[in-house]
Amino acid sequence: MAIRKAEAVWQGGLRDGQGKVKLGSGTFEGAYSFPSRFEEGKGTNPEELIGAAHAGCFSMALSAGLGQAGITPKRITTTAQVHLEKSGDGFAITRIDLSTEADVPGIDAAAFAKHADDAKRNCPVSKALAGTSITLAAKLL
């Protein structure tokens, strides 16, 4: 199977340093810093990247599950809110809230909810983050 890679470089101290993250595919490179991670500064941060990965993985897993049931979604839009909070002497990702809206012709709300829950439990990123509380709000359009 595929092996994906990313790279991060950090220069300087924690509060005054700066870093760059880069995807192995070359499709994204972004700066990050203490303010972009723990405050509201400009740039990206690891939690935002985890959120993008989780939202993308969940959307694909939901599409796959629906496809296995013979249903093709028109559109699935998912957001992930990654909660980074103080924990003891450090920080921890305490919760990820997934929110999805999907236009799926030919399915009722109960069947959609089941497929969405299956995708939440079984997408590879959810499995990798199993130690974190993951919530889901799923809306069928």
KABELNOR-V308061 format. One record per residue. N is the residue number from 1. PHI is phi as a letter, one per 30 degrees, with the letter a starting at -180 (999 if undefined). PSI is psi in radians with two decimals (999 if undefined). D_FIRST is the distance of its C-alpha to the first C-alpha in whole Angstrom. Layout:
N:PHI:PSI:D_FIRST ; N:PHI:PSI:D_FIRST
This chain:
1:999:3.06:0 ; 2:d:2.55:4 ; 3:c:2.11:7 ; 4:c:2.60:10 ; 5:b:2.75:13 ; 6:b:2.87:17 ; 7:b:2.53:20 ; 8:b:2.42:23 ; 9:b:2.28:27 ; 10:b:2.33:30 ; 11:b:2.21:33 ; 12:j:-3.01:36 ; 13:d:3.01:37 ; 14:e:-0.91:36 ; 15:d:-0.53:39 ; 16:c:-0.05:39 ; 17:d:3.06:36 ; 18:b:2.68:34 ; 19:b:2.99:30 ; 20:b:2.43:27 ; 21:c:2.58:24 ; 22:b:2.31:22 ; 23:d:2.52:18 ; 24:e:-0.50:16 ; 25:d:-0.27:16 ; 26:i:0.06:20 ; 27:d:-0.22:21 ; 28:b:2.39:22 ; 29:b:2.31:25 ; 30:b:2.64:27 ; 31:d:2.60:30 ; 32:b:2.77:30 ; 33:a:3.06:33 ; 34:e:-0.85:35 ; 35:d:-0.61:37 ; 36:d:-0.33:34 ; 37:c:-0.78:32 ; 38:c:-0.10:35 ; 39:b:-2.54:38 ; 40:c:0.58:38 ; 41:d:2.90:37 ; 42:d:2.57:35 ; 43:j:3.14:32 ; 44:c:-2.98:29 ; 45:a:2.83:27 ; 46:e:-0.64:24 ; 47:d:-0.67:25 ; 48:d:-0.70:26 ; 49:d:-0.67:22 ; 50:d:-0.74:21 ; 51:d:-0.76:23 ; 52:d:-0.74:21 ; 53:d:-0.75:18 ; 54:d:-0.77:19 ; 55:d:-0.74:21 ; 56:d:-0.74:19 ; 57:d:-0.81:16 ; 58:e:-0.82:19 ; 59:e:-0.74:20 ; 60:d:-0.69:17 ; 61:d:-0.68:17 ; 62:d:-0.77:21 ; 63:d:-0.72:20 ; 64:d:-0.79:18 ; 65:d:-0.74:20 ; 66:d:-0.72:23 ; 67:d:-0.68:22 ; 68:d:-0.43:21 ; 69:c:0.11:25 ; 70:i:0.36:26 ; 71:c:2.28:26 ; 72:c:2.04:25 ; 73:d:2.58:26 ; 74:d:-0.71:28 ; 75:a:2.43:27 ; 76:b:2.17:26 ; 77:b:2.14:27 ; 78:b:2.40:25 ; 79:c:2.69:27 ; 80:b:2.20:26 ; 81:c:2.02:29 ; 82:c:2.09:28 ; 83:c:2.01:31 ; 84:c:2.11:31 ; 85:b:2.73:34 ; 86:d:2.36:36 ; 87:b:1.86:36 ; 88:i:-2.24:38 ; 89:d:-0.09:38 ; 90:b:-2.57:35 ; 91:b:2.77:33 ; 92:b:2.59:30 ; 93:d:1.94:28 ; 94:c:-0.41:30 ; 95:a:2.58:29 ; 96:b:2.17:27 ; 97:c:1.94:29 ; 98:c:2.42:27 ; 99:b:2.16:29 ; 100:b:2.52:28 ; 101:b:2.34:30 ; 102:b:2.42:29 ; 103:c:1.81:31 ; 104:b:1.71:30 ; 105:d:2.52:32 ; 106:i:0.43:33 ; 107:b:2.55:32 ; 108:c:2.94:35 ; 109:d:-0.69:34 ; 110:d:-0.77:34 ; 111:d:-0.69:31 ; 112:d:-0.79:29 ; 113:e:-0.69:30 ; 114:d:-0.78:28 ; 115:d:-0.70:25 ; 116:d:-0.75:25 ; 117:d:-0.71:25 ; 118:d:-0.74:22 ; 119:d:-0.70:20 ; 120:d:-0.75:22 ; 121:d:-0.51:21 ; 122:c:-0.10:17 ; 123:d:2.52:16 ; 124:e:-0.61:13 ; 125:d:-0.70:15 ; 126:e:-0.75:18 ; 127:d:-0.69:17 ; 128:d:-0.49:16 ; 129:c:0.45:20 ; 130:e:-0.40:21 ; 131:d:-0.04:24 ; 132:c:2.45:25 ; 133:d:2.24:28 ; 134:b:2.12:26 ; 135:c:2.81:29 ; 136:b:2.26:28 ; 137:c:1.98:31 ; 138:c:2.22:30 ; 139:b:2.21:33 ; 140:c:2.17:33 ; 141:d:999:35
